Amino acid sequence: MSITELYILDTYRARQHGDPTPPAPGAHDWQAVRELRDYRRFRAVVAGRPARGRVRAALARLLHGRPRPGC
């Protein structure tokens, strides 16, 4: 069964039982990617490694006046 077929079946079952419908497949993919990125940054800081990302790139732009490649 494909993801779409499972979603349609779950939606049908939810309507039969009066439950709220589940979110469509892919509706929260970007949120999951952001949470994974934040978790990896957190683990890096806890392990004593520098956290890479938007804040570091913004600080580099402020200090050096240009974006650093690879950040």
PyMOL Python script that loads the backbone (N, CA, C, O; Angstrom):
from pymol import cmd

cmd.read_pdbstr("""\
ATOM      1  N   MET A   1       0.837  -1.173   0.000  1.00  0.00           N
ATOM      2  CA  MET A   1       0.000   0.000   0.000  1.00  0.00           C
ATOM      3  C   MET A   1       0.886   1.242   0.000  1.00  0.00           C
ATOM      4  O   MET A   1       1.904   1.280   0.692  1.00  0.00           O
ATOM      5  N   SER A   2       0.513   2.237  -0.757  1.00  0.00           N
ATOM      6  CA  SER A   2       1.295   3.470  -0.808  1.00  0.00           C
ATOM      7  C   SER A   2       0.922   4.378   0.370  1.00  0.00           C
ATOM      8  O   SER A   2      -0.046   4.127   1.087  1.00  0.00           O
ATOM      9  N   ILE A   3       1.699   5.416   0.544  1.00  0.00           N
ATOM     10  CA  ILE A   3       1.441   6.373   1.631  1.00  0.00           C
ATOM     11  C   ILE A   3       0.097   7.067   1.424  1.00  0.00           C
ATOM     12  O   ILE A   3      -0.640   7.313   2.379  1.00  0.00           O
ATOM     13  N   THR A   4      -0.207   7.376   0.180  1.00  0.00           N
ATOM     14  CA  THR A   4      -1.474   8.051  -0.120  1.00  0.00           C
ATOM     15  C   THR A   4      -2.658   7.155   0.201  1.00  0.00           C
ATOM     16  O   THR A   4      -3.653   7.615   0.761  1.00  0.00           O
ATOM     17  N   GLU A   5      -2.559   5.885  -0.147  1.00  0.00           N
ATOM     18  CA  GLU A   5      -3.644   4.940   0.157  1.00  0.00           C
ATOM     19  C   GLU A   5      -3.832   4.783   1.668  1.00  0.00           C
ATOM     20  O   GLU A   5      -4.962   4.713   2.151  1.00  0.00           O
ATOM     21  N   LEU A   6      -2.729   4.727   2.406  1.00  0.00           N
ATOM     22  CA  LEU A   6      -2.825   4.631   3.860  1.00  0.00           C
ATOM     23  C   LEU A   6      -3.466   5.886   4.446  1.00  0.00           C
ATOM     24  O   LEU A   6      -4.269   5.804   5.376  1.00  0.00           O
ATOM     25  N   TYR A   7      -3.112   7.036   3.902  1.00  0.00           N
ATOM     26  CA  TYR A   7      -3.696   8.285   4.381  1.00  0.00           C
ATOM     27  C   TYR A   7      -5.207   8.301   4.134  1.00  0.00           C
ATOM     28  O   TYR A   7      -5.979   8.691   5.010  1.00  0.00           O
ATOM     29  N   ILE A   8      -5.618   7.881   2.957  1.00  0.00           N
ATOM     30  CA  ILE A   8      -7.054   7.853   2.635  1.00  0.00           C
ATOM     31  C   ILE A   8      -7.787   6.894   3.562  1.00  0.00           C
ATOM     32  O   ILE A   8      -8.884   7.200   4.030  1.00  0.00           O
ATOM     33  N   LEU A   9      -7.189   5.736   3.831  1.00  0.00           N
ATOM     34  CA  LEU A   9      -7.799   4.761   4.738  1.00  0.00           C
ATOM     35  C   LEU A   9      -7.882   5.323   6.158  1.00  0.00           C
ATOM     36  O   LEU A   9      -8.906   5.169   6.823  1.00  0.00           O
ATOM     37  N   ASP A  10      -6.829   5.965   6.623  1.00  0.00           N
ATOM     38  CA  ASP A  10      -6.842   6.565   7.958  1.00  0.00           C
ATOM     39  C   ASP A  10      -7.873   7.679   8.060  1.00  0.00           C
ATOM     40  O   ASP A  10      -8.534   7.822   9.089  1.00  0.00           O
ATOM     41  N   THR A  11      -8.014   8.469   6.999  1.00  0.00           N
ATOM     42  CA  THR A  11      -9.005   9.538   6.988  1.00  0.00           C
ATOM     43  C   THR A  11     -10.416   8.955   7.052  1.00  0.00           C
ATOM     44  O   THR A  11     -11.276   9.465   7.770  1.00  0.00           O
ATOM     45  N   TYR A  12     -10.640   7.890   6.299  1.00  0.00           N
ATOM     46  CA  TYR A  12     -11.949   7.225   6.313  1.00  0.00           C
ATOM     47  C   TYR A  12     -12.270   6.691   7.713  1.00  0.00           C
ATOM     48  O   TYR A  12     -13.374   6.883   8.222  1.00  0.00           O
ATOM     49  N   ARG A  13     -11.299   6.024   8.320  1.00  0.00           N
ATOM     50  CA  ARG A  13     -11.508   5.473   9.668  1.00  0.00           C
ATOM     51  C   ARG A  13     -11.753   6.576  10.690  1.00  0.00           C
ATOM     52  O   ARG A  13     -12.597   6.431  11.574  1.00  0.00           O
ATOM     53  N   ALA A  14     -11.021   7.669  10.572  1.00  0.00           N
ATOM     54  CA  ALA A  14     -11.201   8.776  11.509  1.00  0.00           C
ATOM     55  C   ALA A  14     -12.602   9.363  11.388  1.00  0.00           C
ATOM     56  O   ALA A  14     -13.224   9.695  12.398  1.00  0.00           O
ATOM     57  N   ARG A  15     -13.099   9.493  10.173  1.00  0.00           N
ATOM     58  CA  ARG A  15     -14.453  10.033   9.988  1.00  0.00           C
ATOM     59  C   ARG A  15     -15.511   9.070  10.525  1.00  0.00           C
ATOM     60  O   ARG A  15     -16.532   9.507  11.057  1.00  0.00           O
ATOM     61  N   GLN A  16     -15.279   7.781  10.390  1.00  0.00           N
ATOM     62  CA  GLN A  16     -16.231   6.799  10.895  1.00  0.00           C
ATOM     63  C   GLN A  16     -16.336   6.848  12.422  1.00  0.00           C
ATOM     64  O   GLN A  16     -17.410   6.642  12.986  1.00  0.00           O
ATOM     65  N   HIS A  17     -15.208   7.123  13.079  1.00  0.00           N
ATOM     66  CA  HIS A  17     -15.174   7.145  14.541  1.00  0.00           C
ATOM     67  C   HIS A  17     -15.367   8.550  15.115  1.00  0.00           C
ATOM     68  O   HIS A  17     -15.441   8.712  16.333  1.00  0.00           O
ATOM     69  N   GLY A  18     -15.447   9.555  14.261  1.00  0.00           N
ATOM     70  CA  GLY A  18     -15.631  10.921  14.725  1.00  0.00           C
ATOM     71  C   GLY A  18     -14.350  11.564  15.243  1.00  0.00           C
ATOM     72  O   GLY A  18     -14.403  12.588  15.923  1.00  0.00           O
ATOM     73  N   ASP A  19     -13.211  10.978  14.930  1.00  0.00           N
ATOM     74  CA  ASP A  19     -11.915  11.535  15.345  1.00  0.00           C
ATOM     75  C   ASP A  19     -11.453  12.578  14.339  1.00  0.00           C
ATOM     76  O   ASP A  19     -11.927  12.598  13.203  1.00  0.00           O
ATOM     77  N   PRO A  20     -10.523  13.452  14.750  1.00  0.00           N
ATOM     78  CA  PRO A  20      -9.969  14.416  13.788  1.00  0.00           C
ATOM     79  C   PRO A  20      -9.126  13.694  12.732  1.00  0.00           C
ATOM     80  O   PRO A  20      -8.508  12.666  13.007  1.00  0.00           O
ATOM     81  N   THR A  21      -9.117  14.244  11.545  1.00  0.00           N
ATOM     82  CA  THR A  21      -8.363  13.594  10.467  1.00  0.00           C
ATOM     83  C   THR A  21      -6.865  13.773  10.693  1.00  0.00           C
ATOM     84  O   THR A  21      -6.439  14.795  11.230  1.00  0.00           O
ATOM     85  N   PRO A  22      -6.070  12.797  10.292  1.00  0.00           N
ATOM     86  CA  PRO A  22      -4.616  12.913  10.448  1.00  0.00           C
ATOM     87  C   PRO A  22      -4.045  13.917   9.450  1.00  0.00           C
ATOM     88  O   PRO A  22      -4.674  14.206   8.433  1.00  0.00           O
ATOM     89  N   PRO A  23      -2.854  14.450   9.736  1.00  0.00           N
ATOM     90  CA  PRO A  23      -2.255  15.384   8.783  1.00  0.00           C
ATOM     91  C   PRO A  23      -1.872  14.671   7.494  1.00  0.00           C
ATOM     92  O   PRO A  23      -1.556  13.481   7.499  1.00  0.00           O
ATOM     93  N   ALA A  24      -1.904  15.399   6.407  1.00  0.00           N
ATOM     94  CA  ALA A  24      -1.551  14.813   5.113  1.00  0.00           C
ATOM     95  C   ALA A  24      -0.080  14.412   5.102  1.00  0.00           C
ATOM     96  O   ALA A  24       0.731  15.018   5.803  1.00  0.00           O
ATOM     97  N   PRO A  25       0.273  13.398   4.312  1.00  0.00           N
ATOM     98  CA  PRO A  25       1.678  12.994   4.243  1.00  0.00           C
ATOM     99  C   PRO A  25       2.534  14.141   3.715  1.00  0.00           C
ATOM    100  O   PRO A  25       2.191  14.788   2.725  1.00  0.00           O
ATOM    101  N   GLY A  26       3.644  14.378   4.389  1.00  0.00           N
ATOM    102  CA  GLY A  26       4.551  15.431   3.973  1.00  0.00           C
ATOM    103  C   GLY A  26       4.232  16.789   4.556  1.00  0.00           C
ATOM    104  O   GLY A  26       4.951  17.754   4.293  1.00  0.00           O
ATOM    105  N   ALA A  27       3.170  16.891   5.344  1.00  0.00           N
ATOM    106  CA  ALA A  27       2.772  18.188   5.886  1.00  0.00           C
ATOM    107  C   ALA A  27       3.782  18.718   6.893  1.00  0.00           C
ATOM    108  O   ALA A  27       3.930  19.933   7.028  1.00  0.00           O
ATOM    109  N   HIS A  28       4.474  17.843   7.598  1.00  0.00           N
ATOM    110  CA  HIS A  28       5.393  18.267   8.649  1.00  0.00           C
ATOM    111  C   HIS A  28       6.833  17.860   8.355  1.00  0.00           C
ATOM    112  O   HIS A  28       7.640  17.751   9.278  1.00  0.00           O
ATOM    113  N   ASP A  29       7.166  17.637   7.100  1.00  0.00           N
ATOM    114  CA  ASP A  29       8.522  17.200   6.752  1.00  0.00           C
ATOM    115  C   ASP A  29       9.565  18.251   7.093  1.00  0.00           C
ATOM    116  O   ASP A  29      10.608  17.918   7.657  1.00  0.00           O
ATOM    117  N   TRP A  30       9.309  19.512   6.764  1.00  0.00           N
ATOM    118  CA  TRP A  30      10.299  20.548   7.030  1.00  0.00           C
ATOM    119  C   TRP A  30      10.470  20.781   8.513  1.00  0.00           C
ATOM    120  O   TRP A  30      11.569  21.090   8.974  1.00  0.00           O
ATOM    121  N   GLN A  31       9.398  20.635   9.261  1.00  0.00           N
ATOM    122  CA  GLN A  31       9.502  20.776  10.713  1.00  0.00           C
ATOM    123  C   GLN A  31      10.389  19.671  11.282  1.00  0.00           C
ATOM    124  O   GLN A  31      11.198  19.925  12.175  1.00  0.00           O
ATOM    125  N   ALA A  32      10.248  18.470  10.781  1.00  0.00           N
ATOM    126  CA  ALA A  32      11.086  17.366  11.242  1.00  0.00           C
ATOM    127  C   ALA A  32      12.553  17.597  10.886  1.00  0.00           C
ATOM    128  O   ALA A  32      13.440  17.278  11.678  1.00  0.00           O
ATOM    129  N   VAL A  33      12.810  18.144   9.714  1.00  0.00           N
ATOM    130  CA  VAL A  33      14.190  18.438   9.306  1.00  0.00           C
ATOM    131  C   VAL A  33      14.789  19.502  10.217  1.00  0.00           C
ATOM    132  O   VAL A  33      15.941  19.379  10.632  1.00  0.00           O
ATOM    133  N   ARG A  34      14.020  20.547  10.534  1.00  0.00           N
ATOM    134  CA  ARG A  34      14.512  21.597  11.425  1.00  0.00           C
ATOM    135  C   ARG A  34      14.795  21.048  12.821  1.00  0.00           C
ATOM    136  O   ARG A  34      15.801  21.403  13.437  1.00  0.00           O
ATOM    137  N   GLU A  35      13.914  20.186  13.321  1.00  0.00           N
ATOM    138  CA  GLU A  35      14.121  19.613  14.651  1.00  0.00           C
ATOM    139  C   GLU A  35      15.363  18.730  14.677  1.00  0.00           C
ATOM    140  O   GLU A  35      16.103  18.737  15.661  1.00  0.00           O
ATOM    141  N   LEU A  36      15.600  17.977  13.620  1.00  0.00           N
ATOM    142  CA  LEU A  36      16.798  17.151  13.543  1.00  0.00           C
ATOM    143  C   LEU A  36      18.047  18.026  13.517  1.00  0.00           C
ATOM    144  O   LEU A  36      19.028  17.718  14.194  1.00  0.00           O
ATOM    145  N   ARG A  37      18.024  19.105  12.751  1.00  0.00           N
ATOM    146  CA  ARG A  37      19.158  20.024  12.695  1.00  0.00           C
ATOM    147  C   ARG A  37      19.426  20.637  14.062  1.00  0.00           C
ATOM    148  O   ARG A  37      20.576  20.714  14.493  1.00  0.00           O
ATOM    149  N   ASP A  38      18.366  21.076  14.751  1.00  0.00           N
ATOM    150  CA  ASP A  38      18.535  21.660  16.075  1.00  0.00           C
ATOM    151  C   ASP A  38      19.087  20.639  17.059  1.00  0.00           C
ATOM    152  O   ASP A  38      19.929  20.974  17.893  1.00  0.00           O
ATOM    153  N   TYR A  39      18.626  19.413  16.970  1.00  0.00           N
ATOM    154  CA  TYR A  39      19.118  18.353  17.863  1.00  0.00           C
ATOM    155  C   TYR A  39      20.599  18.099  17.617  1.00  0.00           C
ATOM    156  O   TYR A  39      21.365  17.943  18.567  1.00  0.00           O
ATOM    157  N   ARG A  40      21.009  18.055  16.357  1.00  0.00           N
ATOM    158  CA  ARG A  40      22.420  17.822  16.041  1.00  0.00           C
ATOM    159  C   ARG A  40      23.285  18.976  16.531  1.00  0.00           C
ATOM    160  O   ARG A  40      24.395  18.750  17.011  1.00  0.00           O
ATOM    161  N   ARG A  41      22.798  20.203  16.420  1.00  0.00           N
ATOM    162  CA  ARG A  41      23.546  21.352  16.936  1.00  0.00           C
ATOM    163  C   ARG A  41      23.666  21.276  18.454  1.00  0.00           C
ATOM    164  O   ARG A  41      24.728  21.552  19.011  1.00  0.00           O
ATOM    165  N   PHE A  42      22.585  20.905  19.115  1.00  0.00           N
ATOM    166  CA  PHE A  42      22.598  20.760  20.564  1.00  0.00           C
ATOM    167  C   PHE A  42      23.616  19.709  20.986  1.00  0.00           C
ATOM    168  O   PHE A  42      24.401  19.935  21.907  1.00  0.00           O
ATOM    169  N   ARG A  43      23.604  18.563  20.316  1.00  0.00           N
ATOM    170  CA  ARG A  43      24.553  17.494  20.650  1.00  0.00           C
ATOM    171  C   ARG A  43      25.991  17.952  20.422  1.00  0.00           C
ATOM    172  O   ARG A  43      26.887  17.561  21.169  1.00  0.00           O
ATOM    173  N   ALA A  44      26.220  18.768  19.407  1.00  0.00           N
ATOM    174  CA  ALA A  44      27.568  19.278  19.149  1.00  0.00           C
ATOM    175  C   ALA A  44      28.022  20.177  20.288  1.00  0.00           C
ATOM    176  O   ALA A  44      29.169  20.087  20.728  1.00  0.00           O
ATOM    177  N   VAL A  45      27.146  21.034  20.766  1.00  0.00           N
ATOM    178  CA  VAL A  45      27.501  21.937  21.860  1.00  0.00           C
ATOM    179  C   VAL A  45      27.760  21.151  23.131  1.00  0.00           C
ATOM    180  O   VAL A  45      28.714  21.444  23.852  1.00  0.00           O
ATOM    181  N   VAL A  46      26.928  20.157  23.421  1.00  0.00           N
ATOM    182  CA  VAL A  46      27.109  19.341  24.621  1.00  0.00           C
ATOM    183  C   VAL A  46      28.438  18.585  24.551  1.00  0.00           C
ATOM    184  O   VAL A  46      29.098  18.401  25.574  1.00  0.00           O
ATOM    185  N   ALA A  47      28.829  18.150  23.364  1.00  0.00           N
ATOM    186  CA  ALA A  47      30.079  17.415  23.190  1.00  0.00           C
ATOM    187  C   ALA A  47      31.295  18.335  23.148  1.00  0.00           C
ATOM    188  O   ALA A  47      32.426  17.852  23.091  1.00  0.00           O
ATOM    189  N   GLY A  48      31.086  19.640  23.175  1.00  0.00           N
ATOM    190  CA  GLY A  48      32.190  20.578  23.192  1.00  0.00           C
ATOM    191  C   GLY A  48      32.671  21.017  21.822  1.00  0.00           C
ATOM    192  O   GLY A  48      33.717  21.657  21.712  1.00  0.00           O
ATOM    193  N   ARG A  49      31.935  20.687  20.785  1.00  0.00           N
ATOM    194  CA  ARG A  49      32.300  21.113  19.434  1.00  0.00           C
ATOM    195  C   ARG A  49      31.554  22.402  19.109  1.00  0.00           C
ATOM    196  O   ARG A  49      30.496  22.669  19.679  1.00  0.00           O
ATOM    197  N   PRO A  50      32.099  23.200  18.198  1.00  0.00           N
ATOM    198  CA  PRO A  50      31.389  24.445  17.840  1.00  0.00           C
ATOM    199  C   PRO A  50      30.110  24.128  17.059  1.00  0.00           C
ATOM    200  O   PRO A  50      30.082  23.233  16.213  1.00  0.00           O
ATOM    201  N   ALA A  51      29.070  24.874  17.363  1.00  0.00           N
ATOM    202  CA  ALA A  51      27.814  24.710  16.633  1.00  0.00           C
ATOM    203  C   ALA A  51      27.898  25.507  15.343  1.00  0.00           C
ATOM    204  O   ALA A  51      28.264  26.682  15.362  1.00  0.00           O
ATOM    205  N   ARG A  52      27.569  24.895  14.251  1.00  0.00           N
ATOM    206  CA  ARG A  52      27.617  25.564  12.965  1.00  0.00           C
ATOM    207  C   ARG A  52      26.191  25.917  12.545  1.00  0.00           C
ATOM    208  O   ARG A  52      25.240  25.227  12.910  1.00  0.00           O
ATOM    209  N   GLY A  53      26.053  26.976  11.790  1.00  0.00           N
ATOM    210  CA  GLY A  53      24.725  27.307  11.305  1.00  0.00           C
ATOM    211  C   GLY A  53      24.518  28.783  11.099  1.00  0.00           C
ATOM    212  O   GLY A  53      25.461  29.533  10.846  1.00  0.00           O
ATOM    213  N   ARG A  54      23.281  29.187  11.208  1.00  0.00           N
ATOM    214  CA  ARG A  54      22.884  30.558  10.881  1.00  0.00           C
ATOM    215  C   ARG A  54      23.543  31.600  11.778  1.00  0.00           C
ATOM    216  O   ARG A  54      24.004  32.633  11.293  1.00  0.00           O
ATOM    217  N   VAL A  55      23.590  31.341  13.059  1.00  0.00           N
ATOM    218  CA  VAL A  55      24.152  32.327  13.980  1.00  0.00           C
ATOM    219  C   VAL A  55      25.630  32.517  13.687  1.00  0.00           C
ATOM    220  O   VAL A  55      26.124  33.643  13.637  1.00  0.00           O
ATOM    221  N   ARG A  56      26.325  31.419  13.496  1.00  0.00           N
ATOM    222  CA  ARG A  56      27.750  31.510  13.208  1.00  0.00           C
ATOM    223  C   ARG A  56      27.995  32.238  11.883  1.00  0.00           C
ATOM    224  O   ARG A  56      28.914  33.052  11.792  1.00  0.00           O
ATOM    225  N   ALA A  57      27.203  31.964  10.881  1.00  0.00           N
ATOM    226  CA  ALA A  57      27.350  32.644   9.588  1.00  0.00           C
ATOM    227  C   ALA A  57      27.041  34.134   9.725  1.00  0.00           C
ATOM    228  O   ALA A  57      27.708  34.961   9.104  1.00  0.00           O
ATOM    229  N   ALA A  58      26.045  34.481  10.525  1.00  0.00           N
ATOM    230  CA  ALA A  58      25.709  35.894  10.733  1.00  0.00           C
ATOM    231  C   ALA A  58      26.847  36.623  11.449  1.00  0.00           C
ATOM    232  O   ALA A  58      27.183  37.755  11.099  1.00  0.00           O
ATOM    233  N   LEU A  59      27.432  35.974  12.442  1.00  0.00           N
ATOM    234  CA  LEU A  59      28.565  36.587  13.132  1.00  0.00           C
ATOM    235  C   LEU A  59      29.755  36.746  12.194  1.00  0.00           C
ATOM    236  O   LEU A  59      30.463  37.750  12.258  1.00  0.00           O
ATOM    237  N   ALA A  60      29.977  35.776  11.334  1.00  0.00           N
ATOM    238  CA  ALA A  60      31.077  35.867  10.371  1.00  0.00           C
ATOM    239  C   ALA A  60      30.855  37.033   9.409  1.00  0.00           C
ATOM    240  O   ALA A  60      31.804  37.734   9.060  1.00  0.00           O
ATOM    241  N   ARG A  61      29.614  37.246   8.978  1.00  0.00           N
ATOM    242  CA  ARG A  61      29.318  38.371   8.094  1.00  0.00           C
ATOM    243  C   ARG A  61      29.564  39.692   8.797  1.00  0.00           C
ATOM    244  O   ARG A  61      30.083  40.632   8.195  1.00  0.00           O
ATOM    245  N   LEU A  62      29.191  39.769  10.076  1.00  0.00           N
ATOM    246  CA  LEU A  62      29.407  41.000  10.825  1.00  0.00           C
ATOM    247  C   LEU A  62      30.895  41.280  11.031  1.00  0.00           C
ATOM    248  O   LEU A  62      31.340  42.421  10.911  1.00  0.00           O
ATOM    249  N   LEU A  63      31.653  40.240  11.340  1.00  0.00           N
ATOM    250  CA  LEU A  63      33.070  40.425  11.629  1.00  0.00           C
ATOM    251  C   LEU A  63      33.916  40.603  10.380  1.00  0.00           C
ATOM    252  O   LEU A  63      34.847  41.408  10.365  1.00  0.00           O
ATOM    253  N   HIS A  64      33.602  39.866   9.349  1.00  0.00           N
ATOM    254  CA  HIS A  64      34.445  39.846   8.160  1.00  0.00           C
ATOM    255  C   HIS A  64      33.841  40.585   6.969  1.00  0.00           C
ATOM    256  O   HIS A  64      34.535  40.849   5.988  1.00  0.00           O
ATOM    257  N   GLY A  65      32.571  40.916   7.046  1.00  0.00           N
ATOM    258  CA  GLY A  65      31.951  41.664   5.973  1.00  0.00           C
ATOM    259  C   GLY A  65      31.543  40.838   4.760  1.00  0.00           C
ATOM    260  O   GLY A  65      31.005  41.390   3.800  1.00  0.00           O
ATOM    261  N   ARG A  66      31.782  39.555   4.778  1.00  0.00           N
ATOM    262  CA  ARG A  66      31.390  38.692   3.662  1.00  0.00           C
ATOM    263  C   ARG A  66      31.027  37.318   4.201  1.00  0.00           C
ATOM    264  O   ARG A  66      31.522  36.926   5.258  1.00  0.00           O
ATOM    265  N   PRO A  67      30.178  36.580   3.506  1.00  0.00           N
ATOM    266  CA  PRO A  67      29.820  35.236   3.968  1.00  0.00           C
ATOM    267  C   PRO A  67      30.998  34.283   3.832  1.00  0.00           C
ATOM    268  O   PRO A  67      31.785  34.363   2.889  1.00  0.00           O
ATOM    269  N   ARG A  68      31.092  33.391   4.788  1.00  0.00           N
ATOM    270  CA  ARG A  68      32.144  32.382   4.744  1.00  0.00           C
ATOM    271  C   ARG A  68      31.625  31.156   4.016  1.00  0.00           C
ATOM    272  O   ARG A  68      30.506  30.720   4.289  1.00  0.00           O
ATOM    273  N   PRO A  69      32.388  30.590   3.108  1.00  0.00           N
ATOM    274  CA  PRO A  69      31.939  29.385   2.420  1.00  0.00           C
ATOM    275  C   PRO A  69      31.903  28.198   3.393  1.00  0.00           C
ATOM    276  O   PRO A  69      32.762  28.057   4.263  1.00  0.00           O
ATOM    277  N   GLY A  70      30.900  27.369   3.219  1.00  0.00           N
ATOM    278  CA  GLY A  70      30.801  26.157   4.021  1.00  0.00           C
ATOM    279  C   GLY A  70      30.051  26.311   5.318  1.00  0.00           C
ATOM    280  O   GLY A  70      29.944  25.341   6.068  1.00  0.00           O
ATOM    281  N   CYS A  71      29.530  27.468   5.618  1.00  0.00           N
ATOM    282  CA  CYS A  71      28.785  27.650   6.860  1.00  0.00           C
ATOM    283  C   CYS A  71      27.319  27.693   6.574  1.00  0.00           C
ATOM    284  O   CYS A  71      26.515  27.841   7.494  1.00  0.00           O
TER     285      CYS A  71
END
""", "prot")
cmd.dss("prot")
cmd.show_as("cartoon", "prot")
cmd.util.cbc("prot")
cmd.orient("prot")
